[in-house]
């Protein structure tokens, strides 16, 4: 699996289209606090993505944009994409990883995540684009939060 960091407007536009097609949040993708990568097929189409958004203090990472195109959802691709983001966030100094997922709890539990308090997530990651968007749109109360320790303090 070869991942490419998304930075240019064209790369981010492709990613946004992909994330919309798999019903994931696209807010803030171009911000420096959001780190996203994609996997492309031989024709250049995005077939997987992963990323994270960091808290202001750098201690917390909001894992986001982890997706695999429906025709490629086999063989551990989603797990590898998620682990990539978790490892990069830990390398950057994050001690705790958080995420929102209403549909994939079992997948995330398999990666060591536990159910979390949604309001606690929203507090420690208040300045992230995803949390701000969920608050602004009233969607926060519909989200399911998950947490995992990346490294002990």
Order of alpha helices (4+ residues) and beta strands (2+ residues): beta-alpha-beta-beta-beta-alpha-beta-alpha-beta-alpha-alpha-beta
